[in-house]
Amino acid sequence: MSVHELKNAFTIDVEDYFHVEGFANVIDKSQWDNYPCRVEANMDKLLDLMEENNIKGTFFILGWVAVRYPQIVRNIAEKGHEVASHGMSHQLIYTQDRNVFRQETLRSKALLEDISQQSVIGYRAATYSIVNDTLWALDELVDAGFLYDSSIFPMRHDRYGIPGINPLPHKIYLSGNRNITEFPISVVKKAKMTLPVAGGGYFRLLPYWLTKWGLNEINKDLSEFMFYIHPWEIDVEQPRINDASALSKFRHYLNINKSESRLKKLFNDFKLTTMKEVLKNKGLLSDVV
């Protein structure tokens, strides 16, 4: 396969602006229902944009959203996209009891499968919180019936990261002769430098030419990258959380007015599809129809 034929994974973490971890110290989870919902309109806009550009993607949907707005899940499935799980309550795994994690994981999977009427085989943790201390979560995912995970960031960050992990899609082997496919968040490693080019806040922080260069570097090695974005990242009119820290506001609002135009460039510059299709093409989900 040539570099021009590579299809990369395009993914969306379906959550609202008030769910982000950066605002957790000023917005209690019990107050989420009191904030104006923006996820419905933002998802409609994003789905229309993807349809205009003939892009399919994988949507990691927060259970909290699915409970309140099941039509979002139906719309995603009806338009031929992949439905995957983003957990139930956007709680960091390393702050969660293992039994609570297990119950929330099972609940979110069953909920999404019931609404979408498709198998849910992929999972992404809130804020990429599968780290060295929470690798036990992979065993729970396998037990719950997930075939792949996309929760590990191969770099160091104040909230997440396993710097030494293989940055390309691969199998992780667990006890009992079991395994799960991991598609880490994409980075470019050059000498001692690690450049995060997978999207999200980095997509807004870095100039587009640098993101494009990094993604091309991954493709030049005939490897596929994984890109992610949140619906709120194309919403310039979302309410401002003024009580948040300066760092959290910087991370959340930086260049948010440029996200949509940059996303259109990404759609034009790369071939994009669902994570399931990428992993099937690589032989890492050989038993999946």
C-alpha positions in Angstrom: 0.0 0.0 0.0 1.3 3.5 -0.9 1.2 6.5 1.3 -1.5 8.0 -0.9 -3.8 5.0 -0.3 -3.6 5.1 3.5 -6.8 5.6 5.4 -6.4 7.2 8.8 -8.8 7.1 11.8 -11.0 10.1 12.4 -12.6 10.1 15.9 -14.9 12.4 17.9 -15.3 12.4 21.7 -19.0 13.2 22.1 -19.2 15.4 25.2 -20.3 18.9 26.0 -18.1 21.9 27.0 -19.0 21.6 30.7 -17.8 17.9 30.9 -14.1 18.7 30.3 -11.7 17.8 33.1 -10.2 21.3 33.0 -13.4 22.7 34.5 -14.0 19.9 37.0 -12.8 21.9 40.0 -15.4 24.7 39.3 -18.3 22.6 37.8 -19.6 19.8 39.9 -21.0 16.8 38.1 -24.3 17.2 40.0 -24.7 20.6 38.3 -24.2 19.4 34.7 -27.9 19.5 33.9 -28.0 23.2 34.9 -25.8 24.2 32.0 -27.1 25.1 28.5 -26.7 22.1 26.3 -24.6 22.7 23.1 -23.8 19.1 22.1 -26.9 18.6 20.0 -26.4 21.5 17.7 -22.7 21.0 17.6 -23.1 17.4 16.6 -25.6 18.3 13.8 -23.0 20.7 12.5 -20.2 18.3 12.7 -22.2 15.4 11.1 -23.2 17.8 8.2 -19.6 18.8 7.7 -18.5 15.2 7.6 -21.2 14.3 5.1 -20.3 17.2 2.8 -16.7 15.9 2.7 -17.7 12.2 2.5 -15.9 11.4 5.8 -16.8 8.5 8.1 -15.6 8.4 11.7 -15.7 6.8 15.1 -17.7 8.6 17.7 -16.7 7.9 21.3 -20.0 8.8 23.0 -20.3 9.7 26.7 -23.1 7.7 28.4 -24.3 10.9 30.1 -25.0 12.4 26.7 -26.6 9.2 25.3 -29.1 9.0 28.2 -30.3 12.5 27.6 -29.9 12.8 23.9 -30.4 9.3 22.4 -31.2 10.8 19.0 -27.5 11.9 18.7 -26.5 8.2 18.9 -29.2 7.2 16.3 -28.1 9.9 13.9 -24.5 8.8 14.1 -25.4 5.1 13.5 -27.9 6.0 10.7 -25.3 8.0 8.8 -23.0 5.0 8.7 -20.5 6.0 11.4 -19.0 3.8 14.1 -20.4 4.1 17.7 -17.9 3.6 20.5 -17.9 4.2 24.2 -16.4 7.2 26.1 -17.6 5.7 29.5 -20.5 6.9 31.5 -19.6 9.9 33.6 -16.3 11.3 32.3 -14.6 10.4 35.5 -10.8 9.9 35.5 -10.1 6.2 35.9 -7.3 6.8 38.5 -9.9 8.5 40.7 -12.4 5.7 40.3 -13.0 2.5 42.2 -12.4 -0.6 40.0 -15.9 -1.9 40.7 -17.5 1.4 39.8 -15.4 1.5 36.6 -16.6 -2.0 35.7 -20.3 -1.1 36.3 -20.1 2.2 34.4 -18.3 0.5 31.5 -20.9 -2.3 31.2 -23.7 0.2 31.5 -22.4 2.6 28.8 -21.7 -0.3 26.3 -25.2 -1.8 26.8 -26.8 1.6 26.5 -25.1 2.5 23.2 -25.7 -0.9 21.7 -29.4 -0.6 22.6 -29.8 2.8 21.0 -27.6 2.3 18.0 -28.4 -1.3 17.3 -24.8 -2.0 16.5 -22.0 -3.7 18.3 -19.8 -1.4 20.4 -16.2 -2.7 20.3 -14.2 0.4 21.0 -13.5 2.4 24.1 -11.8 5.7 25.1 -11.3 6.7 28.7 -12.0 10.2 29.9 -8.9 12.4 29.5 -6.8 9.4 28.4 -6.7 8.2 31.9 -5.4 4.7 31.2 -1.9 5.2 32.6 0.6 2.9 34.2 -1.4 2.8 37.5 -4.7 2.0 35.7 -3.6 -0.7 33.2 -6.0 -3.0 35.1 -8.7 -1.2 33.1 -7.7 -3.1 30.0 -8.6 -6.4 31.7 -12.0 -4.9 32.5 -12.5 -3.8 28.9 -11.8 -7.3 27.6 -14.2 -8.8 30.2 -16.8 -6.3 29.0 -16.4 -7.4 25.4 -14.4 -4.5 23.9 -12.0 -5.4 21.2 -9.9 -2.2 21.1 -9.0 0.7 23.2 -7.8 4.2 22.4 -7.0 5.7 25.8 -3.2 5.8 26.0 -1.2 8.9 25.1 2.4 8.0 24.3 3.9 11.1 26.0 4.1 12.8 29.4 1.4 15.2 30.5 0.2 16.5 33.8 -3.0 14.4 33.6 -2.1 11.5 31.4 0.5 9.6 29.4 2.6 6.4 29.1 5.7 7.8 27.4 7.3 4.5 26.6 4.4 2.7 24.9 4.5 1.8 21.2 2.9 4.8 19.5 1.4 2.7 16.7 -1.6 0.4 16.7 -0.7 -2.9 18.4 -1.9 -5.8 20.5 -1.5 -5.6 24.3 -1.3 -9.1 25.8 -2.9 -9.7 29.1 -3.1 -12.6 31.6 -5.1 -15.7 30.8 -4.0 -15.7 27.1 -6.2 -12.6 26.4 -5.4 -9.5 24.4 -6.8 -6.2 23.3 -5.8 -3.9 20.4 -4.5 -0.5 21.4 -4.6 2.5 19.0 -2.7 5.1 21.0 -3.2 8.8 20.5 -0.9 9.7 17.6 2.4 11.4 18.2 5.5 12.0 16.1 8.8 10.9 17.7 12.0 12.4 16.3 15.2 11.9 18.2 14.3 13.1 21.8 11.3 15.1 20.7 7.7 13.9 21.0 5.2 16.0 19.1 1.4 15.5 19.8 -0.3 15.8 16.4 -3.5 13.8 17.0 -5.9 16.8 17.4 -7.9 18.2 20.3 -6.1 21.1 22.0 -2.9 20.4 20.1 -4.8 21.0 16.9 -5.6 24.5 18.1 -2.3 25.2 19.7 0.0 24.2 16.8 -0.2 25.9 13.4 -1.9 23.8 10.9 1.2 23.4 8.7 3.0 21.7 11.7 0.1 19.4 12.4 0.0 18.5 8.7 3.7 17.9 8.6 3.5 15.6 11.7 0.6 13.5 10.3 2.4 13.2 7.0 5.5 12.0 8.8 3.4 9.2 10.3 2.0 8.3 6.9 5.4 8.3 5.3 6.3 5.3 7.4 3.2 3.6 6.0 1.5 3.9 9.3 -1.9 5.3 10.0 -2.6 8.1 12.4 -5.5 8.7 14.7 -7.1 12.1 14.9 -9.6 13.3 17.5 -11.8 16.4 18.1 -14.7 17.4 20.4 -18.0 18.9 19.2 -17.4 21.9 21.4 -14.2 22.7 19.6 -16.1 24.1 16.6 -18.5 26.1 18.8 -17.3 29.7 19.1 -20.6 30.8 20.9 -20.4 28.4 23.8 -20.8 29.9 27.3 -17.5 30.9 28.9 -16.5 29.3 32.2 -14.9 32.4 33.8 -14.2 30.8 37.2 -11.8 28.2 35.7 -8.1 28.6 36.1 -6.1 30.6 33.5 -4.4 27.4 32.3 -7.7 25.6 31.8 -9.2 28.5 30.0 -6.1 28.8 27.8 -6.3 25.1 26.9 -10.0 25.1 26.2 -10.5 28.4 24.3 -7.3 28.9 22.5 -7.9 29.3 18.7 -11.3 27.8 19.0 -12.4 30.2 16.2 -9.9 28.4 13.8 -11.0 24.8 14.5 -13.6 24.5 11.8 -11.5 26.0 9.0 -8.6 23.8 10.0 -10.8 20.8 10.1 -11.9 21.4 6.5 -8.2 21.5 5.5 -7.7 18.2 7.3 -10.6 16.6 5.4 -9.1 17.8 2.1 -5.5 16.8 2.9 -6.0 13.2 4.2 -8.1 10.1 3.7 -10.1 9.5 6.9 -12.4 6.7 8.0 -13.5 4.8 11.1 -11.1 3.3 13.6 -12.7 -0.1 13.1 -11.9 0.0 9.4 -8.3 1.1 10.0 -7.7 -1.7 12.5 -9.4 -4.3 10.3 -7.2 -3.3 7.3 -4.2 -3.7 9.5 -5.3 -7.2 10.6 -5.8 -6.2 14.2 -9.5 -6.9 14.2 -9.5 -10.0 11.9 -12.7 -11.5 13.4 -14.9 -8.3 13.1 -17.4 -8.1 10.2 
